[in-house]
Amino acid sequence: MSLSKYIGSMNKIEKKVRETETAMAFGSGEIEVYSTPNMIGLMENAALSLVQPMLEKGYSTVGTRVDIKHIAATPVGMKVTVQAELIEVDRKRLVFNVSAWDEKEMIGEGIHERFVVEIKKFMEKVQNK
């Protein structure tokens, strides 16, 4: 399974920020603005959902690295758009440029890495811990 032919592929996800996704609700801050953990989770989801259709049945990816800057705050009710672009494939390691925008400006950017795993073998290893 070679994913190199998919380098340059992109995926976007849009959503409206809810009160349950604020820094205060998450516990990562005391202000009611879109939380960094939720932004990163949405970035990871954009990367996952980009490559999942490219994988053979029984395989998926797991996130292994995030290097993200959260550069602007977003209020509850505003739409956020994240984008993931596959920029590198090194055997099972996949590297993505990720970015996030609200309706006014860029709010985050960085690099995200995922590894392709065979789900059954991966879960057997986890269960044997």
N, CA, C and O of each residue as an XYZ file, in Angstrom:
516
protein
N       0.853     -1.171      0.000
C       0.000      0.000      0.000
C       0.902      1.238      0.000
O       1.533      1.556      1.008
N       0.952      1.916     -1.121
C       1.770      3.116     -1.234
C       0.880      4.352     -1.244
O       0.028      4.524     -2.116
N       1.099      5.190     -0.267
C       0.291      6.410     -0.171
C       1.000      7.609     -0.786
O       0.452      8.711     -0.801
N       2.224      7.404     -1.299
C       2.995      8.512     -1.869
C       2.250      9.218     -2.997
O       2.395     10.426     -3.180
N       1.462      8.472     -3.745
C       0.732      9.081     -4.861
C      -0.323     10.080     -4.386
O      -0.858     10.845     -5.189
N      -0.623     10.078     -3.087
C      -1.630     10.986     -2.540
C      -1.029     12.261     -1.946
O      -1.761     13.103     -1.425
N       0.300     12.412     -2.021
C       0.916     13.638     -1.508
C       0.294     14.832     -2.231
O       0.142     14.828     -3.453
N      -0.055     15.830     -1.467
C      -0.729     17.006     -2.010
C      -2.237     16.972     -1.823
O      -2.912     17.980     -2.032
N      -2.776     15.807     -1.428
C      -4.215     15.699     -1.171
C      -4.578     16.531      0.054
O      -3.796     16.646      0.998
N      -5.786     17.112      0.022
C      -6.233     17.973      1.117
C      -7.647     17.622      1.551
O      -8.434     17.060      0.790
N      -7.939     17.967      2.781
C      -9.270     17.776      3.336
C      -9.600     18.972      4.217
O      -8.746     19.474      4.948
N     -10.853     19.424      4.139
C     -11.320     20.523      4.995
C     -12.517     20.062      5.800
O     -13.343     19.283      5.325
N     -12.598     20.552      7.022
C     -13.746     20.324      7.891
C     -14.165     21.675      8.460
O     -13.326     22.475      8.875
N     -15.466     21.917      8.474
C     -16.002     23.148      9.055
C     -16.941     22.801     10.195
O     -17.653     21.798     10.149
N     -16.934     23.641     11.217
C     -17.888     23.465     12.319
C     -18.050     24.772     13.058
O     -17.187     25.647     12.996
N     -19.147     24.896     13.749
C     -19.424     26.071     14.564
C     -18.977     25.770     15.991
O     -19.269     24.697     16.521
N     -18.275     26.704     16.611
C     -17.779     26.524     17.976
C     -18.950     26.526     18.952
O     -19.777     27.438     18.959
N     -18.997     25.471     19.783
C     -20.042     25.340     20.805
C     -19.467     25.664     22.183
O     -18.252     25.661     22.382
N     -20.351     25.941     23.115
C     -19.921     26.245     24.493
C     -19.154     25.093     25.115
O     -18.290     25.316     25.963
N     -19.452     23.865     24.712
C     -18.761     22.688     25.262
C     -17.336     22.553     24.737
O     -16.597     21.677     25.189
N     -16.933     23.407     23.786
C     -15.595     23.328     23.197
C     -14.692     24.484     23.614
O     -13.649     24.714     23.002
N     -15.089     25.201     24.644
C     -14.272     26.320     25.108
C     -13.158     25.827     26.024
O     -13.194     24.709     26.538
N     -12.175     26.689     26.209
C     -11.082     26.377     27.131
C     -11.621     26.153     28.541
O     -11.150     25.278     29.267
N     -12.615     26.956     28.918
C     -13.201     26.801     30.248
C     -13.888     25.439     30.378
O     -13.703     24.751     31.382
N     -14.665     25.049     29.392
C     -15.378     23.770     29.453
C     -14.408     22.590     29.414
O     -14.636     21.576     30.074
N     -13.336     22.718     28.648
C     -12.370     21.629     28.531
C     -11.503     21.513     29.784
O     -11.035     20.427     30.127
N     -11.294     22.638     30.460
C     -10.433     22.657     31.641
C      -9.008     23.066     31.320
O      -8.104     22.888     32.137
N      -8.808     23.615     30.125
C      -7.455     24.024     29.735
C      -7.254     25.531     29.879
O      -6.196     26.054     29.533
N      -8.259     26.218     30.385
C      -8.178     27.664     30.575
C      -9.414     28.151     31.288
O     -10.315     27.372     31.596
N      -9.454     29.446     31.549
C     -10.583     30.021     32.273
C     -11.343     31.032     31.449
O     -12.050     31.881     31.992
N     -11.199     30.943     30.125
C     -11.854     31.892     29.229
C     -12.750     31.110     28.264
O     -12.402     30.012     27.829
N     -13.898     31.686     27.940
C     -14.843     31.002     27.065
C     -14.568     31.311     25.592
O     -15.341     31.999     24.926
N     -13.439     30.779     25.104
C     -13.067     30.832     23.694
C     -12.707     29.413     23.265
O     -12.445     28.560     24.113
N     -12.692     29.155     21.965
C     -12.391     27.837     21.410
C     -11.070     27.331     21.983
O     -10.057     28.029     21.942
N     -11.092     26.117     22.515
C      -9.900     25.588     23.193
C      -8.876     25.039     22.209
O      -9.220     24.552     21.133
N      -7.626     25.129     22.600
C      -6.534     24.556     21.806
C      -6.711     23.051     21.632
O      -6.556     22.562     20.513
N      -7.031     22.286     22.689
C      -7.218     20.844     22.491
C      -8.315     20.505     21.478
O      -8.170     19.555     20.709
N      -9.404     21.266     21.469
C     -10.468     21.017     20.498
C     -10.020     21.364     19.084
O     -10.357     20.650     18.139
N      -9.270     22.439     18.925
C      -8.753     22.806     17.607
C      -7.819     21.714     17.083
O      -7.906     21.319     15.921
N      -6.933     21.236     17.943
C      -6.000     20.185     17.538
C      -6.756     18.902     17.200
O      -6.415     18.216     16.236
N      -7.772     18.578     17.981
C      -8.570     17.390     17.688
C      -9.237     17.473     16.330
O      -9.302     16.479     15.605
N      -9.734     18.655     15.978
C     -10.365     18.831     14.674
C      -9.329     18.722     13.555
O      -9.625     18.183     12.488
N      -8.121     19.229     13.791
C      -7.036     19.091     12.815
C      -6.688     17.609     12.610
O      -6.514     17.152     11.480
N      -6.591     16.877     13.713
C      -6.302     15.444     13.621
C      -7.407     14.720     12.860
O      -7.130     13.831     12.054
N      -8.658     15.099     13.114
C      -9.773     14.471     12.420
C      -9.724     14.739     10.921
O     -10.046     13.860     10.123
N      -9.324     15.943     10.535
C      -9.205     16.269      9.111
C      -8.139     15.396      8.450
O      -8.321     14.944      7.319
N      -7.030     15.158      9.147
C      -5.973     14.304      8.604
C      -6.436     12.850      8.524
O      -6.242     12.188      7.505
N      -7.046     12.358      9.596
C      -7.558     10.987      9.628
C      -8.561     10.752      8.505
O      -8.449      9.780      7.757
N      -9.533     11.637      8.391
C     -10.578     11.426      7.394
C     -10.076     11.645      5.967
O     -10.709     11.192      5.013
N      -8.947     12.335      5.813
C      -8.328     12.458      4.489
C      -7.774     11.114      4.023
O      -8.017     10.700      2.889
N      -7.029     10.433      4.897
C      -6.327      9.218      4.453
C      -7.094      7.919      4.663
O      -6.788      6.920      4.012
N      -8.076      7.906      5.548
C      -8.780      6.644      5.831
C      -9.332      5.975      4.570
O      -9.192      4.759      4.432
N      -9.950      6.712      3.646
C     -10.462      6.059      2.437
C      -9.365      5.484      1.535
O      -9.655      4.673      0.655
N      -8.122      5.891      1.741
C      -7.004      5.428      0.922
C      -6.410      4.118      1.435
O      -5.604      3.489      0.750
N      -6.806      3.707      2.636
C      -6.209      2.546      3.292
C      -6.990      1.273      2.989
O      -8.189      1.300      2.710
N      -6.264      0.157      3.054
C      -6.904     -1.145      2.900
C      -7.793     -1.421      4.112
O      -7.578     -0.873      5.193
N      -8.787     -2.276      3.914
C      -9.669     -2.678      5.008
C      -8.820     -3.297      6.132
O      -7.889     -4.058      5.869
N      -9.153     -2.963      7.369
C      -8.416     -3.481      8.523
C      -7.263     -2.592      8.959
O      -6.563     -2.911      9.920
N      -7.058     -1.476      8.261
C      -5.987     -0.539      8.606
C      -6.581      0.812      8.966
O      -7.665      1.173      8.509
N      -5.857      1.546      9.788
C      -6.226      2.915     10.120
C      -4.938      3.669     10.427
O      -3.843      3.161     10.186
N      -5.069      4.868     10.954
C      -3.892      5.632     11.366
C      -4.081      6.085     12.802
O      -5.203      6.250     13.281
N      -2.962      6.282     13.472
C      -2.971      6.825     14.830
C      -2.102      8.077     14.850
O      -1.051      8.130     14.212
N      -2.554      9.074     15.589
C      -1.774     10.298     15.731
C      -0.585     10.056     16.638
O      -0.712      9.427     17.689
N       0.579     10.560     16.226
C       1.799     10.354     17.005
C       2.529     11.649     17.335
O       3.391     11.668     18.214
N       2.193     12.731     16.637
C       2.895     13.995     16.892
C       2.020     15.157     16.469
O       1.373     15.119     15.423
N       2.010     16.186     17.292
C       1.416     17.461     16.917
C       2.399     18.567     17.293
O       2.956     18.570     18.390
N       2.600     19.485     16.388
C       3.428     20.669     16.632
C       2.608     21.838     16.099
O       2.751     22.246     14.947
N       1.753     22.363     16.960
C       0.721     23.311     16.558
C       0.874     24.625     17.320
O       1.163     24.636     18.516
N       0.677     25.724     16.608
C       0.582     27.045     17.234
C      -0.877     27.474     17.188
O      -1.508     27.446     16.132
N      -1.410     27.870     18.341
C      -2.765     28.442     18.401
C      -2.548     29.941     18.496
O      -2.118     30.442     19.535
N      -2.843     30.665     17.418
C      -2.385     32.053     17.303
C      -3.472     33.116     17.454
O      -3.162     34.305     17.532
N      -4.750     32.702     17.496
C      -5.818     33.693     17.677
C      -7.032     33.028     18.317
O      -7.304     31.850     18.085
N      -7.747     33.787     19.113
C      -8.929     33.277     19.824
C     -10.174     33.352     18.938
O     -10.306     34.233     18.089
N     -11.085     32.394     19.166
C     -12.354     32.336     18.432
C     -13.503     32.241     19.427
O     -13.475     31.401     20.327
N     -14.519     33.099     19.274
C     -15.642     33.072     20.207
C     -16.627     31.940     19.899
O     -16.652     31.403     18.792
N     -17.426     31.597     20.890
C     -18.514     30.634     20.721
C     -19.451     31.152     19.628
O     -19.760     32.342     19.566
N     -19.893     30.236     18.771
C     -20.831     30.580     17.707
C     -20.184     30.878     16.374
O     -20.867     30.881     15.350
N     -18.884     31.128     16.353
C     -18.208     31.419     15.096
C     -17.795     30.124     14.413
O     -17.471     29.141     15.081
N     -17.804     30.120     13.090
C     -17.418     28.950     12.306
C     -15.899     28.837     12.240
O     -15.195     29.828     12.046
N     -15.410     27.614     12.404
C     -13.985     27.294     12.262
C     -13.838     26.318     11.103
O     -14.622     25.379     10.966
N     -12.826     26.548     10.272
C     -12.496     25.651      9.174
C     -11.071     25.171      9.375
O     -10.155     25.978      9.539
N     -10.881     23.853      9.364
C      -9.525     23.302      9.431
C      -9.210     22.611      8.119
O     -10.094     22.102      7.430
N      -7.923     22.607      7.793
C      -7.465     21.943      6.578
C      -6.257     21.092      6.906
O      -5.375     21.505      7.658
N      -6.226     19.902      6.336
C      -5.065     19.015      6.447
C      -4.588     18.700      5.036
O      -5.386     18.362      4.162
N      -3.287     18.812      4.822
C      -2.678     18.471      3.539
C      -1.585     17.445      3.781
O      -0.686     17.671      4.590
N      -1.658     16.322      3.085
C      -0.622     15.291      3.181
C       0.607     15.790      2.437
O       0.553     16.022      1.229
N       1.731     15.958      3.160
C       2.929     16.524      2.535
C       4.102     15.555      2.465
O       5.064     15.800      1.736
N       4.032     14.445      3.224
C       5.160     13.498      3.219
C       4.662     12.111      3.587
O       3.803     11.954      4.455
N       5.213     11.110      2.915
C       4.955      9.713      3.243
C       6.301      9.026      3.359
O       7.078      9.008      2.404
N       6.580      8.461      4.522
C       7.814      7.710      4.772
C       7.401      6.356      5.330
O       7.220      6.196      6.537
N       7.253      5.382      4.429
C       6.702      4.060      4.755
C       5.342      4.222      5.421
O       4.369      4.562      4.749
N       5.254      3.988      6.723
C       3.968      4.073      7.426
C       3.749      5.423      8.095
O       2.681      5.669      8.656
N       4.740      6.292      8.042
C       4.639      7.611      8.675
C       4.092      8.617      7.672
O       4.606      8.756      6.562
N       3.039      9.317      8.085
C       2.397     10.320      7.244
C       2.522     11.680      7.925
O       2.275     11.807      9.124
N       2.904     12.689      7.157
C       3.081     14.034      7.701
C       2.107     14.983      6.998
O       1.955     14.954      5.777
N       1.457     15.816      7.799
C       0.444     16.739      7.304
C       0.770     18.169      7.715
O       1.215     18.415      8.836
N       0.544     19.114      6.796
C       0.438     20.521      7.171
C      -1.003     20.711      7.584
O      -1.913     20.292      6.868
N      -1.226     21.334      8.726
C      -2.585     21.599      9.182
C      -2.730     23.084      9.482
O      -1.787     23.748      9.915
N      -3.935     23.586      9.241
C      -4.204     24.986      9.539
C      -5.662     25.131      9.949
O      -6.501     24.291      9.621
N      -5.950     26.204     10.669
C      -7.312     26.479     11.119
C      -7.589     27.971     10.954
O      -6.733     28.821     11.202
N      -8.814     28.253     10.529
C      -9.263     29.627     10.304
C     -10.631     29.802     10.940
O     -11.455     28.888     10.908
N     -10.875     30.965     11.514
C     -12.254     31.286     11.861
C     -12.783     32.219     10.774
O     -12.159     32.343      9.720
N     -13.889     32.860     10.999
C     -14.489     33.693      9.961
C     -13.709     34.977      9.706
O     -13.996     35.692      8.745
N     -12.727     35.279     10.550
C     -11.972     36.530     10.429
C     -10.496     36.330     10.081
O      -9.920     37.138      9.352
N      -9.873     35.252     10.598
C      -8.415     35.139     10.456
C      -7.935     33.715     10.714
O      -8.687     32.856     11.176
N      -6.650     33.490     10.397
C      -6.029     32.213     10.740
C      -5.929     32.138     12.260
O      -5.526     33.099     12.916
N      -6.301     30.982     12.812
C      -6.243     30.829     14.266
C      -5.224     29.781     14.707
O      -4.864     29.730     15.883
N      -4.754     28.940     13.778
C      -3.780     27.928     14.149
C      -3.124     27.311     12.935
O      -3.684     27.302     11.838
N      -1.909     26.787     13.153
C      -1.184     26.126     12.073
C      -0.099     25.243     12.659
O       0.332     25.435     13.796
N       0.340     24.266     11.863
C       1.428     23.430     12.311
C       1.554     22.150     11.514
O       1.089     22.039     10.380
N       2.207     21.183     12.155
C       2.509     19.882     11.564
C       1.864     18.800     12.423
O       1.847     18.887     13.650
N       1.340     17.790     11.760
C       0.748     16.640     12.442
C       1.265     15.376     11.766
O       1.318     15.296     10.539
N       1.646     14.383     12.581
C       2.101     13.098     12.046
C       1.170     11.993     12.502
O       0.658     12.006     13.622
N       0.964     11.036     11.611
C       0.172      9.849     11.902
C       0.939      8.640     11.386
O       1.753      8.761     10.471
N       0.679      7.471     11.975
C       1.258      6.215     11.509
C       0.150      5.271     11.097
O      -0.881      5.166     11.762
N       0.379      4.584      9.987
C      -0.554      3.566      9.517
C      -0.356      2.324     10.372
O       0.774      1.878     10.572
N      -1.448      1.765     10.875
C      -1.392      0.553     11.690
C      -2.430     -0.444     11.196
O      -3.472     -0.078     10.653
N      -2.108     -1.718     11.404
C      -3.104     -2.763     11.200
C      -3.889     -2.839     12.507
O      -3.320     -3.147     13.555
N      -5.168     -2.566     12.452
C      -5.975     -2.397     13.662
C      -5.886     -3.611     14.583
O      -5.679     -3.449     15.785
N      -6.037     -4.817     14.050
C      -6.039     -6.021     14.886
C      -4.712     -6.175     15.632
O      -4.708     -6.399     16.842
N      -3.593     -6.057     14.926
C      -2.268     -6.188     15.568
C      -2.040     -5.063     16.582
O      -1.497     -5.293     17.663
N      -2.455     -3.862     16.228
C      -2.283     -2.719     17.117
C      -3.036     -2.937     18.421
O      -2.493     -2.712     19.502
N      -4.288     -3.374     18.320
C      -5.103     -3.578     19.521
C      -4.602     -4.762     20.347
O      -4.694     -4.730     21.575
N      -4.078     -5.798     19.711
C      -3.487     -6.917     20.466
C      -2.311     -6.428     21.293
O      -2.155     -6.806     22.454
N      -1.488     -5.588     20.692
C      -0.332     -5.033     21.405
C      -0.796     -4.183     22.589
O      -0.238     -4.274     23.682
N      -1.811     -3.362     22.364
C      -2.339     -2.496     23.434
C      -2.906     -3.349     24.571
O      -2.649     -3.074     25.743
N      -3.671     -4.376     24.227
C      -4.296     -5.229     25.238
C      -3.271     -6.032     26.052
O      -3.553     -6.445     27.178
N      -2.092     -6.249     25.480
C      -1.046     -7.003     26.182
C      -0.177     -6.144     27.075
O       0.813     -6.635     27.618
N      -0.509     -4.898     27.242
C       0.273     -4.011     28.136
C       0.104     -4.441     29.574
O       0.677     -3.827     30.474
